[in-house]
Amino acid sequence: MDLGKIIHEKALECGYDNCGVIPLEAFGEYKERLKERIAKFPEAAAVLETPLASLKLN
């Protein structure tokens, strides 16, 4: 069983409705979309930046 499947099953056991695992390369596109959203809604920047501080948006 692959690690993604193990994580998915454990998340379901813990009460999550669903869980997904994505390749690391997908974060580059996610980072760009997040930067666009922050530019569009600057008042939400503090909330949007906090969980992804490690992506270094600037």
N, C-alpha and C positions, 0 to 999 in steps of 0.2 A: 504494500500500500504506500502511495507517495505521501509526502509531507503535507501537501495541500489538502488531500482527502482526510488525513488525520486531524488537521486543524478544523476543517469544516465539520466533521463529526463531533469534535469536542465542543465547538461553538453551539451546535444544536443541543448537545447534552446540557450545556450551561444556560439554556433558555433563549438563545438568539433565534430569530426566525430564519435567518440565512447568513451565510458568510462566504466570502470569496477571496481568492488569492490571485494576485496579478504579478506579472513579471516586473522586475525593477525598472526596465526600460520605459514602462508606461508612466512612470512618475514625471518624466520630462514633459510629456504632453499635459499631464495633470497640473504641473507647476505653471505652465503657460496659461492654462484656462483659469487657474486660481488668480494669477496676476491680473488677467483681464477682468475678472469679477471684482477684485479689490479696486481697480481703476474705475469701474462702473458704479460701485457702491462703497466709497471710501469710509463711510460711517460704520461699515461692518469690518473694517480692516483688523481691528483688535481681536475680534472673534475668529476671523478666517485665518489669521497668521499664527495664532497660538499653537494649534495642534501640529502645525507643519514647520515650526521654526527651524528644524534641522534641514529643510530644503533650501534655506537661504534665498528667499525670494528676491532680494535686492542685488 
